[in-house]
């Protein structure tokens, strides 16, 4: 729980966290976290988005994505990055729907399900 509290404290007006609720239960969330602590990257954030499996394919991810992108723009961000592990086609598609572009692949830097995975980097630059 201490790590979660620390994570929450690292967020604020420029790095918001939002949640989706259904019947007073949190069913999903999105957050814009600091990309890096160096001041050169202060206008860039990293996007995280999660929807509980039983609530997926109901439009919740799209609602969260739309809102967190709007919140990032209001906060004065210039760019949002997303790291998506290989095989997560749904997440890649969702990011593409909202204007994220593929900018690179980090080879075998992820480890899930007992195997090394590539991580795709996607970026959205506010115009």
SERO-4910 file (N, C-alpha, C, O; in steps of 0.05 Angstrom, whole numbers):
BEGIN
 pado doro    nc1    nc2    nc3   cac1   cac2   cac3    cc1    cc2    cc3    oc1    oc2    oc3
  Unk    A     16    -24      0      0      0      0     17     25      0      9     46    -11
  Unk    A     41     24     12     59     47     13     66     56    -15     67     81    -20
  Unk    A     72     38    -33     79     45    -61     56     59    -74     60     79    -89
  Unk    A     32     50    -70      8     63    -82      5     91    -72     -1    109    -88
  Unk    A      9     95    -46      6    122    -35     27    141    -46     22    164    -53
  Unk    A     52    131    -49     73    146    -61     66    154    -90     70    177    -98
  Unk    A     56    134   -105     48    139   -133     27    161   -134     29    178   -151
  Unk    A      7    160   -117    -14    180   -117     -3    208   -111    -11    227   -124
  Unk    A     15    209    -92     27    235    -84     44    247   -107     47    272   -108
  Unk    A     54    231   -125     69    241   -148     52    253   -170     62    262   -190
  Unk    A     26    252   -166      8    263   -186     -4    289   -175     -6    294   -151
  Unk    A    -13    305   -194    -26    331   -187    -39    343   -211    -48    328   -229
  Unk    A    -41    369   -212    -55    382   -233    -43    377   -261    -57    375   -281
  Unk    A    -16    375   -262     -3    370   -288     -2    340   -294      2    332   -317
  Unk    A     -6    323   -274     -5    294   -278    -29    282   -265    -26    269   -244
  Unk    A    -52    285   -277    -77    276   -264    -81    245   -265    -70    231   -281
  Unk    A    -98    237   -247   -109    209   -246   -139    212   -247   -151    228   -233
  Unk    A   -152    196   -263   -181    195   -264   -190    166   -261   -175    147   -267
  Unk    A   -214    162   -251   -225    135   -248   -253    133   -262   -267    153   -265
  Unk    A   -260    109   -269   -286    103   -279   -300     86   -258   -289     66   -247
  Unk    A   -325     93   -251   -340     79   -231   -365     68   -242   -378     79   -260
  Unk    A   -373     45   -231   -399     33   -238   -410     21   -212   -396      4   -200
  Unk    A   -433     29   -204   -445     19   -179   -426     22   -155   -422      4   -140
  Unk    A   -414     46   -153   -396     53   -131   -371     35   -130   -359     33   -109
  Unk    A   -364     23   -153   -339      7   -154   -321     19   -176   -331     26   -198
  Unk    A   -296     21   -170   -277     30   -190   -272      8   -209   -263    -14   -202
  Unk    A   -278     13   -235   -276     -8   -255   -253     -2   -275   -247    -19   -292
  Unk    A   -242     22   -273   -220     29   -290   -207     55   -282   -219     70   -266
  Unk    A   -184     60   -292   -170     86   -286   -151     93   -308   -142     76   -324
  Unk    A   -144    118   -308   -123    128   -327   -107    149   -312   -117    163   -294
  Unk    A    -81    150   -318    -63    169   -305    -42    179   -324    -33    165   -343
  Unk    A    -35    204   -320    -12    216   -334     10    220   -313      8    237   -296
  Unk    A     31    205   -316     53    206   -297     77    221   -309     79    223   -333
  Unk    A     93    232   -291    118    245   -301    134    226   -318    138    203   -310
  Unk    A    142    235   -341    159    218   -358    187    215   -346    199    194   -347
  Unk    A    197    237   -336    224    238   -326    226    261   -306    211    280   -308
  Unk    A    244    260   -288    247    281   -268    262    305   -278    261    326   -265
  Unk    A    277    302   -299    292    325   -310    273    346   -321    253    339   -334
  Unk    A    280    371   -316    262    393   -325    258    394   -355    237    405   -364
  Unk    A    277    384   -370    274    384   -400    249    368   -409    239    372   -431
  Unk    A    240    350   -392    217    333   -399    191    340   -383    173    324   -382
  Unk    A    191    364   -372    168    371   -355    141    374   -369    120    372   -357
  Unk    A    142    377   -395    117    379   -411    110    353   -425     94    353   -444
  Unk    A    122    331   -416    117    304   -427    107    286   -405    118    287   -383
  Unk    A     87    270   -410     77    251   -390     74    224   -402     73    221   -427
  Unk    A     73    204   -385     69    176   -394     41    168   -386     33    171   -362
  Unk    A     27    157   -404     -1    149   -400     -2    120   -390     11    102   -401
  Unk    A    -19    115   -370    -26     88   -361    -56     87   -361    -69    106   -353
  Unk    A    -67     65   -371    -96     62   -372   -102     33   -366    -90     14   -376
  Unk    A   -123     29   -349   -130      2   -341   -161      0   -338   -173     18   -326
  Unk    A   -172    -21   -348   -200    -28   -345   -202    -57   -336   -190    -74   -348
  Unk    A   -217    -62   -314   -220    -89   -305   -230   -107   -327   -248    -98   -342
  Unk    A   -220   -131   -330   -228   -149   -352   -258   -152   -356   -268   -152   -379
  Unk    A   -273   -154   -334   -302   -158   -337   -317   -133   -346   -341   -135   -352
  Unk    A   -303   -110   -348   -315    -85   -357   -304    -76   -383   -312    -55   -393
  Unk    A   -287    -92   -395   -276    -85   -421   -297    -89   -443   -316   -104   -440
  Unk    A   -292    -75   -465   -310    -76   -489   -337    -63   -483   -357    -71   -495
  Unk    A   -337    -44   -465   -362    -29   -459   -358      1   -463   -375     17   -456
  Unk    A   -336      9   -475   -330     37   -481   -317     52   -458   -312     76   -460
  Unk    A   -311     39   -436   -299     52   -413   -271     61   -420   -263     84   -412
  Unk    A   -255     45   -433   -228     53   -441   -228     77   -459   -212     95   -456
  Unk    A   -247     79   -477   -249    102   -495   -256    127   -479   -245    149   -484
  Unk    A   -275    124   -460   -282    148   -444   -259    157   -427   -253    181   -426
  Unk    A   -245    139   -415   -221    146   -399   -200    159   -417   -188    180   -409
  Unk    A   -195    148   -440   -174    159   -458   -181    187   -467   -165    205   -466
  Unk    A   -206    191   -475   -215    218   -484   -211    238   -461   -200    260   -466
  Unk    A   -219    231   -438   -218    250   -415   -189    256   -406   -182    279   -401
  Unk    A   -172    235   -405   -145    239   -396   -129    256   -416   -111    271   -409
  Unk    A   -134    252   -442   -121    268   -463   -130    297   -460   -113    315   -462
  Unk    A   -156    302   -455   -166    329   -451   -153    342   -426   -144    365   -427
  Unk    A   -151    326   -405   -139    336   -380   -109    343   -384    -99    363   -374
  Unk    A    -95    327   -400    -67    332   -406    -64    358   -422    -45    374   -416
  Unk    A    -81    363   -440    -80    387   -456    -85    411   -438    -71    431   -440
  Unk    A   -106    410   -421   -112    432   -403    -88    437   -384    -84    460   -375
  Unk    A    -74    416   -377    -51    419   -358    -26    431   -372     -6    437   -359
  Unk    A    -28    434   -398     -6    446   -413     16    427   -422     38    435   -428
  Unk    A      9    401   -423     28    382   -433     32    386   -463     15    395   -478
  Unk    A     56    378   -473     62    379   -501     60    352   -514     52    349   -538
  Unk    A     67    331   -499     67    304   -510     60    283   -489     66    287   -465
  Unk    A     48    261   -498     41    239   -481     54    214   -494     51    210   -518
  Unk    A     67    198   -478     79    173   -487     64    150   -475     53    152   -453
  Unk    A     64    127   -489     52    103   -478     71     80   -485     82     78   -507
  Unk    A     74     62   -465     90     37   -470     70     14   -469     56     10   -449
  Unk    A     70     -2   -490     50    -23   -493     65    -49   -500     80    -50   -519
  Unk    A     61    -70   -484     75    -95   -489     64   -109   -513     41   -108   -520
  Unk    A     82   -123   -526     76   -139   -550     52   -157   -545     51   -170   -524
  Unk    A     34   -158   -563     11   -176   -561    -14   -162   -551    -36   -173   -553
  Unk    A    -12   -137   -541    -35   -123   -532    -47   -106   -554    -46    -81   -554
  Unk    A    -58   -120   -573    -70   -108   -597    -92    -89   -591    -96    -68   -605
  Unk    A   -108    -95   -571   -131    -78   -563   -121    -51   -554   -132    -30   -562
  Unk    A   -101    -51   -537    -89    -25   -528    -77     -9   -550    -80     15   -552
  Unk    A    -62    -23   -568    -50     -9   -590    -72      4   -608    -69     27   -616
  Unk    A    -93    -11   -613   -115      0   -629   -128     24   -616   -133     44   -629
  Unk    A   -132     22   -590   -145     44   -575   -127     69   -577   -137     91   -582
  Unk    A   -102     66   -574    -84     89   -575    -84    101   -604    -83    125   -607
  Unk    A    -84     84   -624    -85     93   -652   -111    109   -657   -110    129   -671
  Unk    A   -133    100   -645   -159    114   -649   -157    143   -639   -171    161   -649
  Unk    A   -140    148   -619   -138    174   -607   -113    189   -616   -104    208   -603
  Unk    A   -102    181   -639    -81    197   -652    -53    191   -643    -35    206   -650
  Unk    A    -49    170   -628    -22    162   -620     -8    149   -644    -20    134   -659
  Unk    A     18    155   -647     34    145   -669     55    126   -658     65    131   -636
  Unk    A     62    106   -673     84     88   -666    110    102   -670    115    113   -692
  Unk    A    127    102   -650    153    116   -653    177     98   -647    200    106   -651
  Unk    A    172     74   -637    195     57   -632    187     31   -618    165     27   -609
  Unk    A    207     13   -617    203    -13   -604    228    -17   -586    251    -15   -596
  Unk    A    223    -24   -561    245    -32   -543    245    -63   -543    226    -75   -534
  Unk    A    266    -74   -552    268   -103   -555    272   -117   -528    291   -112   -514
  Unk    A    253   -135   -522    255   -154   -499    260   -140   -472    275   -151   -456
  Unk    A    249   -116   -468    253   -102   -442    231   -109   -422    234   -104   -398
  Unk    A    209   -120   -432    187   -128   -414    189   -158   -407    200   -174   -422
  Unk    A    178   -164   -384    178   -193   -375    150   -198   -363    145   -188   -341
  Unk    A    134   -214   -377    107   -221   -367    101   -249   -376    111   -259   -397
  Unk    A     85   -262   -360     76   -289   -368     99   -308   -373     98   -327   -390
  Unk    A    122   -304   -359    145   -322   -361    162   -318   -386    178   -335   -392
  Unk    A    158   -296   -400    175   -292   -424    182   -263   -428    168   -245   -418
  Unk    A    203   -258   -443    212   -231   -450    194   -221   -473    187   -235   -492
  Unk    A    186   -195   -470    168   -183   -490    180   -157   -500    192   -142   -485
  Unk    A    175   -151   -525    181   -125   -536    161   -105   -525    138   -112   -518
  Unk    A    169    -80   -523    151    -59   -514    150    -37   -536    170    -27   -544
  Unk    A    126    -31   -545    121    -11   -565    117     16   -552    103     19   -533
  Unk    A    131     36   -564    128     63   -554    110     78   -574    114     78   -598
  Unk    A     89     91   -563     71    107   -579     70    135   -567     74    138   -543
  Unk    A     65    154   -584     66    182   -576     43    198   -588     36    194   -611
  Unk    A     33    216   -572     14    236   -581     25    263   -575     30    269   -552
  Unk    A     28    280   -595     37    307   -592     13    326   -595     -2    324   -615
  Unk    A      9    343   -576    -14    362   -578     -7    383   -599     15    393   -600
  Unk    A    -26    390   -615    -23    410   -635    -35    436   -626    -34    456   -641
***
